[in-house]
Amino acid sequence: MSRLALVTGGMGGIGTAICRALADDGSRVVTTEFKEAVPPEEWLAQQQAAGYQFESVAMDVSSFEDAERAAGLIKERYGVPDILVNNAGITRDAQFKNMTAAQWRAVLGTNLDSVFNVTRQFINEMLAKGWGRIVNIASINGQKGQFGQANYSAAKAGVHGFTMALAQETARKGISVNTVSPGYTATPMVSAMRPEVLDKIVAQIPLGRLAHVDEIAAVVRFLCSDAASFVSGANIPVNGVQYTSH
């Protein structure tokens, strides 16, 4: 029997690759619609043309109430997800001395609050079933910090704190909870940077290139599999040796 996967922010570059990787592994995939990405109907058509049949639901992941509403629709239409990938994220960069409260709240709401808002909707059913995979997408900048990204770095660091705590609570219930922290990845957003800025970033990566979205998705795919049942509470870096920690 195929498993049901919910991927938040699945219409972005990394999110699309994750959706496809999970589908390739036999899962049925539902994603949330993201107003800053392509129009949902256009994205769904693109995926269908590539051989993928995905479903989508409108959800403001920064709102607990809207996540609750959307989760009700997902349960009614598709069932309770076996796999949850909390991938939704935005940036609102500014030096901290210039950062507004709105920029702070927007990033914390979408990048960190969302992990609580969405996971909370399904955790009890996962516990009752005795099986589940939760993967939270953080960032290299949640590990090392980044100039102009106090909001983003704080949110992504918080994501792994959440992972470590929930992993302990669910360890004996057949549910794994892990973090994946990508480095700079060849998404449309990154590729749109000015060439001189992009060149400086690549120069800091020992592997000498950006990550491919499929390389991020492959790690998520493994963590969502039966083979990864003994991996929980981990933060897996996929950053080309740009940042290492013990």
C-alpha positions as CSV (number, residue, x, y, z in Angstrom):
1,M,0.0,0.0,0.0
2,S,1.4,3.4,-1.0
3,R,2.1,5.9,1.7
4,L,0.7,9.5,1.8
5,A,3.2,12.3,2.0
6,L,2.5,16.0,2.7
7,V,5.2,18.4,1.6
8,T,4.8,22.0,2.6
9,G,6.2,24.5,0.1
10,G,6.4,21.8,-2.5
11,M,6.1,24.2,-5.4
12,G,9.5,25.7,-5.0
13,G,12.8,24.4,-6.4
14,I,13.8,22.1,-3.6
15,G,10.2,21.3,-2.8
16,T,9.4,20.1,-6.3
17,A,12.4,17.8,-6.2
18,I,11.3,16.4,-2.9
19,C,7.8,15.8,-4.2
20,R,9.2,13.9,-7.2
21,A,11.6,11.9,-5.1
22,L,8.9,10.7,-2.7
23,A,6.6,9.9,-5.7
24,D,9.4,7.9,-7.3
25,D,9.5,6.0,-4.0
26,G,5.9,5.1,-4.4
27,S,4.2,7.7,-2.2
28,R,1.1,9.6,-3.0
29,V,2.0,13.3,-2.6
30,V,0.1,16.3,-1.5
31,T,1.7,19.7,-1.3
32,T,0.7,23.1,0.0
33,E,0.1,26.0,-2.5
34,F,2.6,28.8,-2.2
35,K,1.6,32.2,-3.4
36,E,5.3,33.3,-4.1
37,A,5.9,30.3,-6.4
38,V,4.2,29.6,-9.7
39,P,0.3,29.5,-9.8
40,P,-0.8,26.1,-8.4
41,E,-2.6,25.0,-11.5
42,E,0.4,25.8,-13.7
43,W,2.7,23.9,-11.4
44,L,0.4,20.9,-11.2
45,A,0.2,20.9,-15.0
46,Q,4.0,21.0,-15.3
47,Q,4.3,18.1,-13.0
48,Q,1.7,16.1,-14.8
49,A,3.5,16.7,-18.1
50,A,6.6,15.3,-16.5
51,G,4.7,12.2,-15.4
52,Y,3.8,13.1,-11.8
53,Q,0.2,13.2,-10.5
54,F,0.3,15.5,-7.4
55,E,-2.5,17.0,-5.3
56,S,-2.4,20.5,-3.7
57,V,-4.3,22.3,-1.0
58,A,-4.2,26.0,0.0
59,M,-2.6,26.5,3.4
60,D,-1.1,29.5,5.1
61,V,1.5,27.5,7.1
62,S,2.2,30.6,9.3
63,S,-1.4,30.4,10.7
64,F,-2.3,27.6,13.1
65,E,-6.0,28.2,12.3
66,D,-5.5,27.9,8.6
67,A,-3.2,24.9,9.0
68,E,-6.0,23.3,11.0
69,R,-8.6,24.1,8.3
70,A,-6.4,22.7,5.5
71,A,-5.4,19.6,7.5
72,G,-9.1,18.8,7.9
73,L,-9.5,18.9,4.1
74,I,-6.4,16.7,3.6
75,K,-7.7,14.1,6.1
76,E,-11.1,14.1,4.4
77,R,-9.8,13.9,0.8
78,Y,-6.7,11.9,1.1
79,G,-6.2,10.5,4.6
80,V,-3.7,11.1,7.3
81,P,-0.1,11.6,6.0
82,D,2.4,9.0,6.9
83,I,5.2,11.3,5.8
84,L,5.5,15.0,6.6
85,V,8.2,17.2,5.1
86,N,8.1,20.7,6.6
87,N,9.8,22.6,3.7
88,A,8.0,25.9,3.5
89,G,10.3,28.9,3.9
90,I,10.8,32.5,2.9
91,T,13.5,35.2,3.2
92,R,13.2,38.8,4.2
93,D,16.9,39.8,4.4
94,A,18.2,43.0,6.1
95,Q,21.0,43.9,8.4
96,F,19.6,43.6,11.9
97,K,20.0,47.4,12.6
98,N,17.5,47.9,9.7
99,M,15.3,44.9,10.2
100,T,11.6,45.6,10.8
101,A,9.3,43.8,13.1
102,A,7.3,42.8,10.1
103,Q,10.4,41.2,8.4
104,W,11.2,39.3,11.6
105,R,7.6,38.0,12.1
106,A,7.1,37.0,8.5
107,V,10.2,34.8,8.5
108,L,9.7,33.3,12.0
109,G,6.0,32.7,11.1
110,T,6.6,30.9,7.8
111,N,9.9,29.2,8.6
112,L,9.5,28.2,12.3
113,D,6.0,28.6,13.5
114,S,4.9,26.6,10.5
115,V,6.7,23.5,11.8
116,F,4.6,23.5,14.9
117,N,1.4,24.6,13.1
118,V,1.5,21.8,10.5
119,T,3.0,19.0,12.5
120,R,0.6,19.5,15.4
121,Q,-2.3,18.7,13.0
122,F,-1.1,15.1,12.3
123,I,1.1,14.0,15.2
124,N,-1.6,12.2,17.2
125,E,-2.7,10.1,14.3
126,M,0.9,9.2,13.5
127,L,1.4,8.2,17.1
128,A,-1.8,6.1,17.0
129,K,-0.6,4.3,13.8
130,G,2.8,3.6,15.2
131,W,4.7,4.8,12.1
132,G,5.7,8.1,10.7
133,R,8.4,10.1,9.1
134,I,8.9,13.8,9.7
135,V,11.6,15.7,8.0
136,N,12.2,19.4,8.7
137,I,14.1,21.5,6.1
138,A,16.5,23.9,7.8
139,S,19.6,25.5,6.3
140,I,23.4,25.9,6.6
141,N,22.6,29.4,7.8
142,G,20.8,27.9,10.8
143,Q,24.1,26.3,11.8
144,K,26.6,29.0,11.1
145,G,24.5,32.2,10.9
146,Q,24.6,34.6,8.0
147,F,25.1,38.4,7.6
148,G,21.8,40.1,7.0
149,Q,19.8,37.0,8.0
150,A,19.2,37.2,11.8
151,N,15.6,36.3,11.2
152,Y,16.2,33.4,8.8
153,S,19.2,32.0,10.8
154,A,17.2,32.1,14.1
155,A,14.2,30.4,12.5
156,K,16.3,27.7,10.9
157,A,18.3,27.0,14.1
158,G,15.0,26.7,15.9
159,V,13.8,24.1,13.4
160,H,16.5,21.7,14.6
161,G,15.7,22.4,18.2
162,F,12.2,21.3,17.5
163,T,13.5,18.2,15.7
164,M,15.6,17.1,18.6
165,A,12.8,17.5,21.2
166,L,10.1,15.8,19.1
167,A,12.4,12.9,18.1
168,Q,12.8,12.1,21.8
169,E,9.0,12.2,22.4
170,T,8.3,9.9,19.4
171,A,11.2,7.5,19.5
172,R,9.3,4.5,20.9
173,K,6.3,5.1,18.7
174,G,7.8,4.3,15.3
175,I,8.1,7.9,14.2
176,S,11.4,9.4,13.2
177,V,12.0,13.2,13.2
178,N,15.1,14.6,11.4
179,T,16.4,17.8,10.0
180,V,18.1,18.4,6.6
181,S,20.2,21.5,6.3
182,P,20.9,22.4,2.7
183,G,23.7,24.7,1.6
184,Y,23.4,27.0,-1.3
185,T,21.4,25.2,-4.0
186,A,20.8,25.8,-7.7
187,T,17.2,27.0,-7.4
188,P,15.7,29.8,-9.6
189,M,16.0,32.2,-6.6
190,V,19.7,31.5,-6.1
191,S,20.5,31.4,-9.8
192,A,18.9,34.9,-10.2
193,M,21.6,36.4,-8.0
194,R,24.0,38.8,-9.6
195,P,26.9,36.8,-11.1
196,E,29.6,38.5,-9.0
197,V,27.6,37.6,-5.8
198,L,27.1,34.0,-6.9
199,D,30.7,33.7,-7.8
200,K,31.7,34.7,-4.2
201,I,29.3,32.1,-2.7
202,V,30.6,29.3,-4.9
203,A,34.2,30.3,-4.0
204,Q,33.4,29.5,-0.4
205,I,32.2,25.9,-1.2
206,P,35.0,23.4,-1.2
207,L,33.2,21.2,-3.7
208,G,33.3,24.2,-6.1
209,R,29.6,24.3,-7.1
210,L,26.1,24.8,-5.8
211,A,24.0,21.8,-4.7
212,H,21.5,20.3,-7.1
213,V,18.0,20.1,-5.9
214,D,17.9,16.3,-6.5
215,E,20.8,15.9,-4.0
216,I,18.7,17.5,-1.3
217,A,15.7,15.4,-2.2
218,A,17.7,12.2,-2.2
219,V,18.6,12.7,1.5
220,V,14.9,13.4,2.3
221,R,13.9,10.3,0.4
222,F,16.2,8.2,2.4
223,L,15.1,9.6,5.8
224,C,11.5,8.9,4.8
225,S,12.2,5.3,4.0
226,D,12.0,2.1,6.2
227,A,15.8,1.9,5.8
228,A,16.2,5.0,8.0
229,S,14.2,3.7,11.0
230,F,17.2,4.1,13.3
231,V,18.0,7.7,12.3
232,S,16.1,10.2,14.3
233,G,17.0,13.6,15.9
234,A,19.7,14.1,13.4
235,N,20.7,17.2,11.4
236,I,22.0,16.1,8.0
237,P,24.1,18.8,6.3
238,V,24.1,18.8,2.4
239,N,26.4,21.8,1.8
240,G,29.5,20.7,-0.1
241,V,31.7,21.0,3.0
242,Q,31.0,24.7,3.2
243,Y,30.3,24.2,6.9
244,T,31.2,21.3,9.1
245,S,30.5,20.5,12.8
246,H,31.2,17.6,15.1
